Amino acid sequence: MSSTPDSPAHDGDDLAKLREEIDELKSHSTQDLIDPPLGDLAQDAPEPAPTDAIGSEPSSEDE
């Protein structure tokens, strides 16, 4: 690729970073990338709070 005043010569640093990211992704199985294990996510999930049933709240007509 040639350099121009608008785009200086490329030194390849960003390609090295991209290669590291690709290598890191290749270290995982395809299944783990498609359907990652929950692991610590389950511990961080909020506890569900009980809610009132639909229709159990008084409507504005009842007030």
Wavefront OBJ file of the C-alpha trace (Angstrom):
o trace
v 0.000 0.000 0.000
v 1.452 3.360 -0.922
v 1.457 6.346 1.367
v 0.038 9.734 0.518
v 0.047 13.012 2.426
v -3.468 12.178 3.653
v -2.534 8.656 4.767
v 1.026 8.193 6.079
v 2.964 4.946 5.737
v 1.469 2.108 7.787
v 3.691 0.605 10.504
v 1.461 -2.426 11.302
v 0.967 -1.790 15.043
v -2.809 -2.016 14.778
v -2.472 -5.289 12.869
v -0.451 -6.775 15.730
v -3.231 -5.853 18.160
v -5.793 -7.382 15.839
v -3.702 -10.571 15.568
v -3.600 -10.818 19.395
v -7.382 -10.512 19.553
v -7.831 -13.138 16.832
v -5.452 -15.517 18.609
v -7.333 -15.012 21.878
v -10.655 -15.790 20.177
v -9.173 -18.853 18.473
v -8.219 -20.203 21.904
v -11.959 -20.639 22.677
v -14.120 -23.347 21.180
v -16.778 -22.320 18.682
v -19.451 -23.588 21.066
v -18.186 -21.329 23.864
v -18.283 -18.326 21.525
v -21.816 -19.094 20.339
v -23.250 -20.158 23.703
v -20.944 -18.935 26.483
v -21.156 -20.646 29.871
v -22.972 -18.605 32.495
v -20.194 -18.910 35.079
v -20.151 -15.841 37.293
v -23.094 -14.243 35.500
v -25.539 -16.390 37.457
v -24.134 -15.053 40.735
v -24.580 -11.454 39.568
v -28.198 -11.930 38.490
v -30.673 -9.976 40.613
v -33.177 -11.842 42.725
v -36.670 -11.637 41.244
v -39.080 -9.598 43.333
v -42.658 -10.753 43.837
v -45.216 -8.750 41.891
v -48.946 -8.324 42.117
v -51.106 -10.303 39.741
v -52.540 -8.478 36.750
v -55.843 -6.945 37.703
v -55.212 -7.090 41.454
v -54.463 -3.380 41.681
v -57.443 -1.088 42.098
v -58.323 0.666 38.866
v -58.874 4.414 38.680
v -62.618 3.719 38.352
v -62.674 2.082 41.821
v -61.260 5.166 43.569
l 1 2 3 4 5 6 7 8 9 10 11 12 13 14 15 16 17 18 19 20 21 22 23 24 25 26 27 28 29 30 31 32 33 34 35 36 37 38 39 40 41 42 43 44 45 46 47 48 49 50 51 52 53 54 55 56 57 58 59 60 61 62 63
